[in-house]
Amino acid sequence: DKDVWDMEVFKDSTHVSAPEREAFAAFADLGMVEVTRDRVEGYTYWDYRRLRFPKNEGMRIDWMYATAALDKAVTNVQIDREERKGKGASDHVPVIVDFDL
């Protein structure tokens, strides 16, 4: 699974449970497209308490959904890991999507 660093660690846990995955699938049923996942690899969250960031033991839990038309207008996607390295940084990093409108 591309969304977590080790599925065994997260088995039956939040973010990968069947109800959550079904909820995300409902977006697709509405014609929405997650525009980042197939364009850039990487995680968007690392647990501070377990010092996961230096080991890149993260999760992809920040998403950008758009219509199919907007998906075609995406020109760049970036997960800004550098932002996480700063003092007092969030446990999430920015996910940046550029569109040519």
MODELLER restraints for C-alpha pairs under 7 A, 6 or more apart:
rsr = mdl.restraints
at = mdl.atoms
rsr.add(forms.Gaussian(group=physical.xy_distance, feature=features.Distance(at['CA:1:A'], at['CA:7:A']), mean=6.75, stdev=0.5))
rsr.add(forms.Gaussian(group=physical.xy_distance, feature=features.Distance(at['CA:3:A'], at['CA:59:A']), mean=5.45, stdev=0.5))
rsr.add(forms.Gaussian(group=physical.xy_distance, feature=features.Distance(at['CA:3:A'], at['CA:60:A']), mean=4.71, stdev=0.5))
rsr.add(forms.Gaussian(group=physical.xy_distance, feature=features.Distance(at['CA:4:A'], at['CA:58:A']), mean=5.99, stdev=0.5))
rsr.add(forms.Gaussian(group=physical.xy_distance, feature=features.Distance(at['CA:4:A'], at['CA:59:A']), mean=4.35, stdev=0.5))
rsr.add(forms.Gaussian(group=physical.xy_distance, feature=features.Distance(at['CA:4:A'], at['CA:60:A']), mean=6.32, stdev=0.5))
rsr.add(forms.Gaussian(group=physical.xy_distance, feature=features.Distance(at['CA:5:A'], at['CA:57:A']), mean=5.21, stdev=0.5))
rsr.add(forms.Gaussian(group=physical.xy_distance, feature=features.Distance(at['CA:5:A'], at['CA:58:A']), mean=5.60, stdev=0.5))
rsr.add(forms.Gaussian(group=physical.xy_distance, feature=features.Distance(at['CA:5:A'], at['CA:59:A']), mean=6.40, stdev=0.5))
rsr.add(forms.Gaussian(group=physical.xy_distance, feature=features.Distance(at['CA:31:A'], at['CA:67:A']), mean=6.49, stdev=0.5))
rsr.add(forms.Gaussian(group=physical.xy_distance, feature=features.Distance(at['CA:31:A'], at['CA:68:A']), mean=6.80, stdev=0.5))
rsr.add(forms.Gaussian(group=physical.xy_distance, feature=features.Distance(at['CA:32:A'], at['CA:65:A']), mean=6.07, stdev=0.5))
rsr.add(forms.Gaussian(group=physical.xy_distance, feature=features.Distance(at['CA:32:A'], at['CA:66:A']), mean=5.42, stdev=0.5))
rsr.add(forms.Gaussian(group=physical.xy_distance, feature=features.Distance(at['CA:32:A'], at['CA:67:A']), mean=4.83, stdev=0.5))
rsr.add(forms.Gaussian(group=physical.xy_distance, feature=features.Distance(at['CA:32:A'], at['CA:68:A']), mean=6.31, stdev=0.5))
rsr.add(forms.Gaussian(group=physical.xy_distance, feature=features.Distance(at['CA:33:A'], at['CA:65:A']), mean=5.34, stdev=0.5))
rsr.add(forms.Gaussian(group=physical.xy_distance, feature=features.Distance(at['CA:33:A'], at['CA:66:A']), mean=5.38, stdev=0.5))
rsr.add(forms.Gaussian(group=physical.xy_distance, feature=features.Distance(at['CA:33:A'], at['CA:67:A']), mean=5.98, stdev=0.5))
rsr.add(forms.Gaussian(group=physical.xy_distance, feature=features.Distance(at['CA:33:A'], at['CA:68:A']), mean=6.03, stdev=0.5))
rsr.add(forms.Gaussian(group=physical.xy_distance, feature=features.Distance(at['CA:33:A'], at['CA:71:A']), mean=6.75, stdev=0.5))
rsr.add(forms.Gaussian(group=physical.xy_distance, feature=features.Distance(at['CA:34:A'], at['CA:63:A']), mean=6.71, stdev=0.5))
rsr.add(forms.Gaussian(group=physical.xy_distance, feature=features.Distance(at['CA:34:A'], at['CA:64:A']), mean=5.60, stdev=0.5))
rsr.add(forms.Gaussian(group=physical.xy_distance, feature=features.Distance(at['CA:34:A'], at['CA:65:A']), mean=4.41, stdev=0.5))
rsr.add(forms.Gaussian(group=physical.xy_distance, feature=features.Distance(at['CA:34:A'], at['CA:66:A']), mean=6.54, stdev=0.5))
rsr.add(forms.Gaussian(group=physical.xy_distance, feature=features.Distance(at['CA:35:A'], at['CA:64:A']), mean=5.93, stdev=0.5))
rsr.add(forms.Gaussian(group=physical.xy_distance, feature=features.Distance(at['CA:35:A'], at['CA:65:A']), mean=6.04, stdev=0.5))
rsr.add(forms.Gaussian(group=physical.xy_distance, feature=features.Distance(at['CA:35:A'], at['CA:66:A']), mean=6.84, stdev=0.5))
rsr.add(forms.Gaussian(group=physical.xy_distance, feature=features.Distance(at['CA:35:A'], at['CA:71:A']), mean=5.96, stdev=0.5))
rsr.add(forms.Gaussian(group=physical.xy_distance, feature=features.Distance(at['CA:36:A'], at['CA:64:A']), mean=6.50, stdev=0.5))
rsr.add(forms.Gaussian(group=physical.xy_distance, feature=features.Distance(at['CA:36:A'], at['CA:77:A']), mean=6.22, stdev=0.5))
rsr.add(forms.Gaussian(group=physical.xy_distance, feature=features.Distance(at['CA:39:A'], at['CA:77:A']), mean=6.61, stdev=0.5))
rsr.add(forms.Gaussian(group=physical.xy_distance, feature=features.Distance(at['CA:40:A'], at['CA:77:A']), mean=6.48, stdev=0.5))
rsr.add(forms.Gaussian(group=physical.xy_distance, feature=features.Distance(at['CA:40:A'], at['CA:78:A']), mean=6.75, stdev=0.5))
rsr.add(forms.Gaussian(group=physical.xy_distance, feature=features.Distance(at['CA:43:A'], at['CA:58:A']), mean=5.45, stdev=0.5))
rsr.add(forms.Gaussian(group=physical.xy_distance, feature=features.Distance(at['CA:43:A'], at['CA:59:A']), mean=4.95, stdev=0.5))
rsr.add(forms.Gaussian(group=physical.xy_distance, feature=features.Distance(at['CA:43:A'], at['CA:60:A']), mean=4.37, stdev=0.5))
rsr.add(forms.Gaussian(group=physical.xy_distance, feature=features.Distance(at['CA:44:A'], at['CA:59:A']), mean=6.10, stdev=0.5))
rsr.add(forms.Gaussian(group=physical.xy_distance, feature=features.Distance(at['CA:44:A'], at['CA:60:A']), mean=4.91, stdev=0.5))
rsr.add(forms.Gaussian(group=physical.xy_distance, feature=features.Distance(at['CA:44:A'], at['CA:61:A']), mean=6.21, stdev=0.5))
rsr.add(forms.Gaussian(group=physical.xy_distance, feature=features.Distance(at['CA:44:A'], at['CA:62:A']), mean=6.07, stdev=0.5))
rsr.add(forms.Gaussian(group=physical.xy_distance, feature=features.Distance(at['CA:44:A'], at['CA:79:A']), mean=6.86, stdev=0.5))
rsr.add(forms.Gaussian(group=physical.xy_distance, feature=features.Distance(at['CA:44:A'], at['CA:92:A']), mean=5.45, stdev=0.5))
rsr.add(forms.Gaussian(group=physical.xy_distance, feature=features.Distance(at['CA:44:A'], at['CA:93:A']), mean=5.28, stdev=0.5))
rsr.add(forms.Gaussian(group=physical.xy_distance, feature=features.Distance(at['CA:45:A'], at['CA:58:A']), mean=5.56, stdev=0.5))
rsr.add(forms.Gaussian(group=physical.xy_distance, feature=features.Distance(at['CA:45:A'], at['CA:59:A']), mean=5.28, stdev=0.5))
rsr.add(forms.Gaussian(group=physical.xy_distance, feature=features.Distance(at['CA:45:A'], at['CA:60:A']), mean=6.28, stdev=0.5))
rsr.add(forms.Gaussian(group=physical.xy_distance, feature=features.Distance(at['CA:45:A'], at['CA:61:A']), mean=6.65, stdev=0.5))
rsr.add(forms.Gaussian(group=physical.xy_distance, feature=features.Distance(at['CA:45:A'], at['CA:91:A']), mean=5.53, stdev=0.5))
rsr.add(forms.Gaussian(group=physical.xy_distance, feature=features.Distance(at['CA:45:A'], at['CA:92:A']), mean=4.37, stdev=0.5))
rsr.add(forms.Gaussian(group=physical.xy_distance, feature=features.Distance(at['CA:45:A'], at['CA:93:A']), mean=6.52, stdev=0.5))
rsr.add(forms.Gaussian(group=physical.xy_distance, feature=features.Distance(at['CA:46:A'], at['CA:52:A']), mean=5.40, stdev=0.5))
rsr.add(forms.Gaussian(group=physical.xy_distance, feature=features.Distance(at['CA:46:A'], at['CA:53:A']), mean=5.26, stdev=0.5))
rsr.add(forms.Gaussian(group=physical.xy_distance, feature=features.Distance(at['CA:46:A'], at['CA:57:A']), mean=6.60, stdev=0.5))
rsr.add(forms.Gaussian(group=physical.xy_distance, feature=features.Distance(at['CA:46:A'], at['CA:58:A']), mean=4.53, stdev=0.5))
rsr.add(forms.Gaussian(group=physical.xy_distance, feature=features.Distance(at['CA:46:A'], at['CA:59:A']), mean=6.48, stdev=0.5))
rsr.add(forms.Gaussian(group=physical.xy_distance, feature=features.Distance(at['CA:46:A'], at['CA:91:A']), mean=5.60, stdev=0.5))
rsr.add(forms.Gaussian(group=physical.xy_distance, feature=features.Distance(at['CA:46:A'], at['CA:92:A']), mean=6.82, stdev=0.5))
rsr.add(forms.Gaussian(group=physical.xy_distance, feature=features.Distance(at['CA:47:A'], at['CA:91:A']), mean=6.37, stdev=0.5))
rsr.add(forms.Gaussian(group=physical.xy_distance, feature=features.Distance(at['CA:48:A'], at['CA:91:A']), mean=6.49, stdev=0.5))
rsr.add(forms.Gaussian(group=physical.xy_distance, feature=features.Distance(at['CA:52:A'], at['CA:58:A']), mean=6.42, stdev=0.5))
rsr.add(forms.Gaussian(group=physical.xy_distance, feature=features.Distance(at['CA:73:A'], at['CA:99:A']), mean=5.20, stdev=0.5))
rsr.add(forms.Gaussian(group=physical.xy_distance, feature=features.Distance(at['CA:73:A'], at['CA:100:A']), mean=5.21, stdev=0.5))
rsr.add(forms.Gaussian(group=physical.xy_distance, feature=features.Distance(at['CA:73:A'], at['CA:101:A']), mean=6.56, stdev=0.5))
rsr.add(forms.Gaussian(group=physical.xy_distance, feature=features.Distance(at['CA:74:A'], at['CA:97:A']), mean=6.97, stdev=0.5))
rsr.add(forms.Gaussian(group=physical.xy_distance, feature=features.Distance(at['CA:74:A'], at['CA:98:A']), mean=5.79, stdev=0.5))
rsr.add(forms.Gaussian(group=physical.xy_distance, feature=features.Distance(at['CA:74:A'], at['CA:99:A']), mean=4.40, stdev=0.5))
rsr.add(forms.Gaussian(group=physical.xy_distance, feature=features.Distance(at['CA:74:A'], at['CA:100:A']), mean=6.36, stdev=0.5))
rsr.add(forms.Gaussian(group=physical.xy_distance, feature=features.Distance(at['CA:75:A'], at['CA:98:A']), mean=5.53, stdev=0.5))
rsr.add(forms.Gaussian(group=physical.xy_distance, feature=features.Distance(at['CA:75:A'], at['CA:99:A']), mean=5.47, stdev=0.5))
rsr.add(forms.Gaussian(group=physical.xy_distance, feature=features.Distance(at['CA:75:A'], at['CA:100:A']), mean=6.31, stdev=0.5))
rsr.add(forms.Gaussian(group=physical.xy_distance, feature=features.Distance(at['CA:76:A'], at['CA:97:A']), mean=5.83, stdev=0.5))
rsr.add(forms.Gaussian(group=physical.xy_distance, feature=features.Distance(at['CA:76:A'], at['CA:98:A']), mean=5.09, stdev=0.5))
rsr.add(forms.Gaussian(group=physical.xy_distance, feature=features.Distance(at['CA:77:A'], at['CA:96:A']), mean=5.64, stdev=0.5))
rsr.add(forms.Gaussian(group=physical.xy_distance, feature=features.Distance(at['CA:77:A'], at['CA:97:A']), mean=4.57, stdev=0.5))
rsr.add(forms.Gaussian(group=physical.xy_distance, feature=features.Distance(at['CA:77:A'], at['CA:98:A']), mean=6.41, stdev=0.5))
rsr.add(forms.Gaussian(group=physical.xy_distance, feature=features.Distance(at['CA:78:A'], at['CA:95:A']), mean=5.85, stdev=0.5))
rsr.add(forms.Gaussian(group=physical.xy_distance, feature=features.Distance(at['CA:78:A'], at['CA:96:A']), mean=5.07, stdev=0.5))
rsr.add(forms.Gaussian(group=physical.xy_distance, feature=features.Distance(at['CA:78:A'], at['CA:97:A']), mean=6.56, stdev=0.5))
rsr.add(forms.Gaussian(group=physical.xy_distance, feature=features.Distance(at['CA:79:A'], at['CA:93:A']), mean=6.84, stdev=0.5))
rsr.add(forms.Gaussian(group=physical.xy_distance, feature=features.Distance(at['CA:79:A'], at['CA:94:A']), mean=6.07, stdev=0.5))
rsr.add(forms.Gaussian(group=physical.xy_distance, feature=features.Distance(at['CA:79:A'], at['CA:95:A']), mean=4.71, stdev=0.5))
rsr.add(forms.Gaussian(group=physical.xy_distance, feature=features.Distance(at['CA:79:A'], at['CA:96:A']), mean=6.39, stdev=0.5))
rsr.add(forms.Gaussian(group=physical.xy_distance, feature=features.Distance(at['CA:80:A'], at['CA:93:A']), mean=5.87, stdev=0.5))
rsr.add(forms.Gaussian(group=physical.xy_distance, feature=features.Distance(at['CA:80:A'], at['CA:94:A']), mean=5.50, stdev=0.5))
rsr.add(forms.Gaussian(group=physical.xy_distance, feature=features.Distance(at['CA:80:A'], at['CA:95:A']), mean=6.46, stdev=0.5))
rsr.add(forms.Gaussian(group=physical.xy_distance, feature=features.Distance(at['CA:81:A'], at['CA:93:A']), mean=6.11, stdev=0.5))
rsr.add(forms.Gaussian(group=physical.xy_distance, feature=features.Distance(at['CA:83:A'], at['CA:89:A']), mean=6.94, stdev=0.5))
rsr.add(forms.Gaussian(group=physical.xy_distance, feature=features.Distance(at['CA:83:A'], at['CA:93:A']), mean=6.22, stdev=0.5))
rsr.add(forms.Gaussian(group=physical.xy_distance, feature=features.Distance(at['CA:84:A'], at['CA:90:A']), mean=6.44, stdev=0.5))
rsr.add(forms.Gaussian(group=physical.xy_distance, feature=features.Distance(at['CA:84:A'], at['CA:91:A']), mean=6.89, stdev=0.5))
rsr.add(forms.Gaussian(group=physical.xy_distance, feature=features.Distance(at['CA:84:A'], at['CA:93:A']), mean=5.83, stdev=0.5))
